[in-house]
Amino acid sequence: MKKTSSEAILNEELQTFNWNDVDVYPSFSICDSLETKDDKTACFTEVLTNHILKYLENDSIVVTKDVNETIYLHFQVSETGVLSLSDVKLDSLIVQEIPNLENLIHSSLDSLPKIFPATKRGQQVKTEFELPIIIQAN
């Protein structure tokens, strides 16, 4: 799929770094004590994933068919540590069974702990990343 020129220009303007281009990834304070970049990244994604899943569990989702699907969440973390959900890729079964899933995920982000932005050469930078989450409901 080719990007339109306006999309390409917008993406260049955003100057968003991907995970591999930064010196320090976005982080939660709970991950600060970890030493390596890989451990900190794993901690960040685990805290974020667990937070979203716990929020969904508390919502008592009712389904008519068993759901065991992976959804893909595209996030952006601003230079100031603001996390935003830029895209959600859902399977049609999930859309059918849990039509409000995207809204629930957006709502779950409101209660996240403070995020510290990624840095590159000492400067706080914007990053984006994809987070796969397995949704199971029966």
TORLUMKE-796228 format. One record per atom (N, C-alpha, C): x, y, z; residue in one letter; atom name; residue number from 1. Coordinates in pm, whole numbers, m for minus. Layout:
REM residues N
((X,Y,Z),a,CA,NUM) ...
END
This chain:
REM residues 138
((84,m118,0),m,N,1) ((0,0,0),m,CA,1) ((89,125,0),m,C,1) ((69,211,m97),k,N,2) ((150,332,m105),k,CA,2) ((87,443,m25),k,C,2) ((171,521,38),k,N,3) ((121,635,113),k,CA,3) ((97,751,17),k,C,3) ((m5,827,46),t,N,4) ((m27,947,m34),t,CA,4) ((79,1049,4),t,C,4) ((103,1144,m85),s,N,5) ((209,1241,m57),s,CA,5) ((178,1323,68),s,C,5) ((49,1356,90),s,N,6) ((18,1435,210),s,CA,6) ((47,1356,336),s,C,6) ((18,1225,334),e,N,7) ((51,1141,449),e,CA,7) ((201,1137,471),e,C,7) ((276,1121,361),a,N,8) ((422,1114,371),a,CA,8) ((478,1244,428),a,C,8) ((423,1357,382),i,N,9) ((468,1487,431),i,CA,9) ((436,1501,579),i,C,9) ((315,1461,617),l,N,10) ((274,1468,757),l,CA,10) ((368,1385,843),l,C,10) ((398,1263,798),n,N,11) ((487,1177,876),n,CA,11) ((627,1238,889),n,C,11) ((674,1304,785),e,N,12) ((804,1370,794),e,CA,12) ((798,1486,892),e,C,12) ((688,1561,887),e,N,13) ((673,1675,978),e,CA,13) ((671,1631,1123),e,C,13) ((610,1517,1150),l,N,14) ((601,1469,1286),l,CA,14) ((738,1436,1342),l,C,14) ((829,1399,1254),q,N,15) ((964,1360,1294),q,CA,15) ((959,1265,1413),q,C,15) ((881,1164,1398),t,N,16) ((864,1068,1505),t,CA,16) ((974,964,1498),t,C,16) ((1036,939,1610),f,N,17) ((1140,837,1615),f,CA,17) ((1076,703,1641),f,C,17) ((1129,599,1581),n,N,18) ((1078,468,1621),n,CA,18) ((1167,418,1734),n,C,18) ((1125,310,1795),w,N,19) ((1195,256,1913),w,CA,19) ((1346,246,1895),w,C,19) ((1390,202,1777),n,N,20) ((1532,172,1758),n,CA,20) ((1619,295,1748),n,C,20) ((1559,412,1725),d,N,21) ((1637,533,1702),d,CA,21) ((1665,615,1827),d,C,21) ((1612,575,1941),v,N,22) ((1628,659,2060),v,CA,22) ((1731,599,2156),v,C,22) ((1785,684,2241),d,N,23) ((1883,638,2341),d,CA,23) ((1813,578,2462),d,C,23) ((1704,642,2504),v,N,24) ((1627,594,2619),v,CA,24) ((1480,588,2576),v,C,24) ((1418,474,2595),y,N,25) ((1278,457,2559),y,CA,25) ((1187,529,2656),y,C,25) ((1060,548,2614),p,N,26) ((963,599,2713),p,CA,26) ((959,501,2829),p,C,26) ((924,553,2947),s,N,27) ((930,467,3064),s,CA,27) ((831,510,3171),s,C,27) ((798,415,3258),f,N,28) ((723,443,3380),f,CA,28) ((825,441,3493),f,C,28) ((798,514,3601),s,N,29) ((895,520,3712),s,CA,29) ((923,381,3770),s,C,29) ((823,291,3762),i,N,30) ((840,156,3814),i,CA,30) ((953,80,3740),i,C,30) ((986,126,3619),c,N,31) ((1088,59,3537),c,CA,31) ((1227,121,3555),c,C,31) ((1237,229,3632),d,N,32) ((1363,304,3644),d,CA,32) ((1481,224,3695),d,C,32) ((1455,129,3785),s,N,33) ((1566,56,3846),s,CA,33) ((1630,m45,3752),s,C,33) ((1565,m74,3641),l,N,34) ((1620,m172,3546),l,CA,34) ((1738,m110,3472),l,C,34) ((1837,m194,3442),e,N,35) ((1963,m143,3385),e,CA,35) ((1961,m131,3232),e,C,35) ((1921,m239,3164),t,N,36) ((1938,m240,3019),t,CA,36) ((1818,m182,2946),t,C,36) ((1845,m136,2825),k,N,37) ((1742,m79,2738),k,CA,37) ((1633,m184,2711),k,C,37) ((1674,m309,2687),d,N,38) ((1578,m415,2659),d,CA,38) ((1487,m442,2779),d,C,38) ((1546,m445,2898),d,N,39) ((1466,m468,3019),d,CA,39) ((1367,m354,3042),d,C,39) ((1413,m231,3020),k,N,40) ((1325,m115,3039),k,CA,40) ((1211,m117,2937),k,C,40) ((1242,m154,2814),t,N,41) ((1139,m162,2710),t,CA,41) ((1037,m268,2746),t,C,41) ((1085,m385,2788),a,N,42) ((995,m495,2826),a,CA,42) ((907,m452,2943),a,C,42) ((965,m382,3039),c,N,43) ((890,m334,3155),c,CA,43) ((783,m236,3111),c,C,43) ((819,m141,3026),f,N,44) ((723,m41,2978),f,CA,44) ((605,m107,2907),f,C,44) ((634,m198,2814),t,N,45) ((525,m262,2739),t,CA,45) ((442,m353,2828),t,C,45) ((506,m417,2927),e,N,46) ((433,m505,3019),e,CA,46) ((338,m424,3108),e,C,46) ((387,m311,3161),v,N,47) ((303,m226,3246),v,CA,47) ((183,m175,3165),v,C,47) ((210,m130,3043),l,N,48) ((105,m77,2956),l,CA,48) ((3,m186,2921),l,C,48) ((51,m302,2880),t,N,49) ((m36,m414,2843),t,CA,49) ((m122,m457,2962),t,C,49) ((m58,m477,3078),n,N,50) ((m132,m521,3197),n,CA,50) ((m236,m419,3240),n,C,50) ((m202,m292,3227),h,N,51) ((m296,m185,3264),h,CA,51) ((m421,m192,3176),h,C,51) ((m401,m206,3046),i,N,52) ((m514,m212,2952),i,CA,52) ((m597,m338,2976),i,C,52) ((m531,m453,2992),l,N,53) ((m605,m578,3013),l,CA,53) ((m684,m576,3144),l,C,53) ((m624,m522,3250),k,N,54) ((m694,m513,3379),k,CA,54) ((m818,m425,3366),k,C,54) ((m804,m315,3293),y,N,55) ((m917,m226,3271),y,CA,55) ((m1029,m300,3197),y,C,55) ((m992,m376,3094),l,N,56) ((m1092,m449,3016),l,CA,56) ((m1159,m557,3100),l,C,56) ((m1082,m624,3185),e,N,57) ((m1139,m728,3272),e,CA,57) ((m1243,m668,3367),e,C,57) ((m1215,m549,3416),n,N,58) ((m1307,m483,3510),n,CA,58) ((m1437,m439,3443),n,C,58) ((m1437,m437,3311),d,N,59) ((m1555,m391,3239),d,CA,59) ((m1658,m502,3217),d,C,59) ((m1625,m626,3253),s,N,60) ((m1717,m740,3237),s,CA,60) ((m1774,m748,3096),s,C,60) ((m1687,m767,3001),i,N,61) ((m1728,m778,2860),i,CA,61) ((m1803,m909,2840),i,C,61) ((m1917,m900,2773),v,N,62) ((m1997,m1020,2745),v,CA,62) ((m1990,m1047,2595),v,C,62) ((m1958,m1171,2559),v,N,63) ((m1949,m1208,2417),v,CA,63) ((m2041,m1326,2388),v,C,63) ((m2083,m1337,2262),t,N,64) ((m2167,m1451,2222),t,CA,64) ((m2082,m1563,2163),t,C,64) ((m1963,m1527,2112),k,N,65) ((m1870,m1628,2059),k,CA,65) ((m1738,m1611,2134),k,C,65) ((m1664,m1721,2151),d,N,66) ((m1534,m1711,2216),d,CA,66) ((m1442,m1622,2131),d,C,66) ((m1370,m1536,2199),v,N,67) ((m1275,m1448,2131),v,CA,67) ((m1136,m1480,2182),v,C,67) ((m1045,m1505,2091),n,N,68) ((m904,m1523,2124),n,CA,68) ((m826,m1466,2008),n,C,68) ((m812,m1335,2008),e,N,69) ((m753,m1264,1895),e,CA,69) ((m645,m1168,1942),e,C,69) ((m551,m1140,1852),t,N,70) ((m450,m1039,1881),t,CA,70) ((m493,m909,1814),t,C,70) ((m494,m803,1891),i,N,71) ((m520,m671,1834),i,CA,71) ((m388,m595,1834),i,C,71) ((m376,m499,1746),y,N,72) ((m253,m422,1736),y,CA,72) ((m283,m275,1762),y,C,72) ((m222,m224,1867),l,N,73) ((m243,m85,1906),l,CA,73) ((m121,m3,1865),l,C,73) ((m145,105,1796),h,N,74) ((m36,195,1755),h,CA,74) ((m41,317,1846),h,C,74) ((68,338,1917),f,N,75) ((76,447,2013),f,CA,75) ((179,550,1972),f,C,75) ((160,669,2026),q,N,76) ((260,773,2012),q,CA,76) ((281,829,2152),q,C,76) ((407,853,2187),v,N,77) ((439,918,2314),v,CA,77) ((505,1050,2277),v,C,77) ((445,1161,2323),s,N,78) ((496,1294,2287),s,CA,78) ((625,1324,2364),s,C,78) ((686,1436,2328),e,N,79) ((809,1481,2395),e,CA,79) ((783,1510,2542),e,C,79) ((656,1530,2579),t,N,80) ((625,1560,2719),t,CA,80) ((571,1437,2792),t,C,80) ((568,1321,2724),g,N,81) ((524,1199,2790),g,CA,81) ((374,1172,2779),g,C,81) ((307,1240,2686),v,N,82) ((164,1216,2667),v,CA,82) ((147,1099,2569),v,C,82) ((78,996,2617),l,N,83) ((55,877,2535),l,CA,83) ((m76,894,2460),l,C,83) ((m73,871,2329),s,N,84) ((m198,874,2253),s,CA,84) ((m206,751,2163),s,C,84) ((m328,705,2146),l,N,85) ((m355,588,2063),l,CA,85) ((m383,639,1923),l,C,85) ((m294,608,1827),s,N,86) ((m311,662,1693),s,CA,86) ((m388,568,1601),s,C,86) ((m386,438,1630),d,N,87) ((m457,345,1543),d,CA,87) ((m480,214,1618),d,C,87) ((m591,148,1586),v,N,88) ((m623,19,1644),v,CA,88) ((m657,m75,1529),v,C,88) ((m586,m187,1520),k,N,89) ((m617,m286,1417),k,CA,89) ((m689,m402,1484),k,C,89) ((m818,m417,1447),l,N,90) ((m902,m519,1507),l,CA,90) ((m951,m617,1402),l,C,90) ((m963,m741,1441),d,N,91) ((m1023,m844,1358),d,CA,91) ((m1175,m821,1356),d,C,91) ((m1242,m861,1249),s,N,92) ((m1387,m837,1238),s,CA,92) ((m1466,m908,1347),s,C,92) ((m1417,m1025,1395),l,N,93) ((m1486,m1096,1503),l,CA,93) ((m1488,m1009,1630),l,C,93) ((m1376,m945,1659),i,N,94) ((m1369,m860,1779),i,CA,94) ((m1463,m740,1763),i,C,94) ((m1464,m680,1645),v,N,95) ((m1552,m565,1621),v,CA,95) ((m1698,m607,1644),v,C,95) ((m1730,m726,1598),q,N,96) ((m1867,m779,1612),q,CA,96) ((m1900,m810,1759),q,C,96) ((m1807,m877,1828),e,N,97) ((m1832,m923,1964),e,CA,97) ((m1813,m814,2071),e,C,97) ((m1717,m725,2048),i,N,98) ((m1687,m619,2147),i,CA,98) ((m1682,m486,2071),i,C,98) ((m1798,m437,2026),p,N,99) ((m1798,m317,1941),p,CA,99) ((m1739,m193,2008),p,C,99) ((m1741,m188,2141),n,N,100) ((m1689,m69,2210),n,CA,100) ((m1543,m86,2256),n,C,100) ((m1475,m188,2206),l,N,101) ((m1338,m217,2252),l,CA,101) ((m1244,m98,2237),l,C,101) ((m1249,m33,2122),e,N,102) ((m1158,80,2098),e,CA,102) ((m1184,191,2201),e,C,102) ((m1312,219,2230),n,N,103) ((m1345,320,2331),n,CA,103) ((m1294,280,2469),n,C,103) ((m1307,151,2501),l,N,104) ((m1259,102,2631),l,CA,104) ((m1108,120,2642),l,C,104) ((m1036,91,2533),i,N,105) ((m890,105,2536),i,CA,105) ((m854,253,2556),i,C,105) ((m921,341,2482),h,N,106) ((m897,486,2500),h,CA,106) ((m921,526,2646),h,C,106) ((m1030,479,2704),s,N,107) ((m1063,513,2844),s,CA,107) ((m959,459,2941),s,C,107) ((m906,342,2913),s,N,108) ((m806,281,3004),s,CA,108) ((m681,367,3015),s,C,108) ((m650,441,2909),l,N,109) ((m527,520,2907),l,CA,109) ((m535,641,2999),l,C,109) ((m657,683,3034),d,N,110) ((m675,799,3121),d,CA,110) ((m616,778,3260),d,C,110) ((m609,652,3303),s,N,111) ((m563,626,3440),s,CA,111) ((m422,566,3445),s,C,111) ((m348,580,3336),l,N,112) ((m210,529,3335),l,CA,112) ((m121,611,3428),l,C,112) ((m18,545,3486),p,N,113) ((80,625,3562),p,CA,113) ((155,719,3467),p,C,113) ((224,817,3523),k,N,114) ((301,914,3444),k,CA,114) ((402,843,3356),k,C,114) ((412,890,3232),i,N,115) ((509,835,3138),i,CA,115) ((621,936,3118),i,C,115) ((744,885,3122),f,N,116) ((859,970,3094),f,CA,116) ((895,949,2947),f,C,116) ((908,1057,2870),p,N,117) ((930,1043,2726),p,CA,117) ((1066,983,2692),p,C,117) ((1078,937,2568),a,N,118) ((1205,885,2519),a,CA,118) ((1303,1002,2503),a,C,118) ((1432,970,2505),t,N,119) ((1532,1074,2480),t,CA,119) ((1630,1027,2374),t,C,119) ((1679,1125,2300),k,N,120) ((1781,1103,2198),k,CA,120) ((1882,1214,2216),k,C,120) ((2006,1176,2240),r,N,121) ((2114,1272,2267),r,CA,121) ((2074,1374,2372),r,C,121) ((2007,1327,2478),g,N,122) ((1971,1414,2589),g,CA,122) ((1844,1496,2568),g,C,122) ((1789,1494,2447),q,N,123) ((1667,1569,2417),q,CA,123) ((1545,1478,2427),q,C,123) ((1436,1528,2483),q,N,124) ((1312,1450,2485),q,CA,124) ((1254,1448,2345),q,C,124) ((1217,1329,2299),v,N,125) ((1166,1316,2161),v,CA,125) ((1035,1238,2158),v,C,125) ((962,1258,2049),k,N,126) ((837,1188,2025),k,CA,126) ((871,1049,1970),k,C,126) ((799,948,2013),t,N,127) ((820,812,1961),t,CA,127) ((686,752,1926),t,C,127) ((690,650,1841),e,N,128) ((568,573,1819),e,CA,128) ((605,426,1815),e,C,128) ((509,344,1852),f,N,129) ((534,201,1856),f,CA,129) ((403,126,1844),f,C,129) ((416,m3,1812),e,N,130) ((299,m90,1802),e,CA,130) ((301,m187,1918),e,C,130) ((185,m211,1976),l,N,131) ((175,m302,2089),l,CA,131) ((69,m407,2057),l,C,131) ((111,m533,2038),p,N,132) ((10,m639,2017),p,CA,132) ((m45,m683,2153),p,C,132) ((m175,m697,2161),i,N,133) ((m239,m743,2284),i,CA,133) ((m335,m856,2248),i,C,133) ((m328,m964,2324),i,N,134) ((m418,m1076,2300),i,CA,134) ((m545,m1055,2383),i,C,134) ((m658,m1053,2314),i,N,135) ((m787,m1038,2380),i,CA,135) ((m854,m1173,2384),i,C,135) ((m881,m1220,2506),q,N,136) ((m950,m1349,2525),q,CA,136) ((m1077,m1323,2604),q,C,136) ((m1188,m1370,2550),a,N,137) ((m1315,m1357,2619),a,CA,137) ((m1401,m1477,2581),a,C,137) ((m1470,m1533,2679),n,N,138) ((m1560,m1645,2648),n,CA,138) ((m1676,m1647,2744),n,C,138) 
END
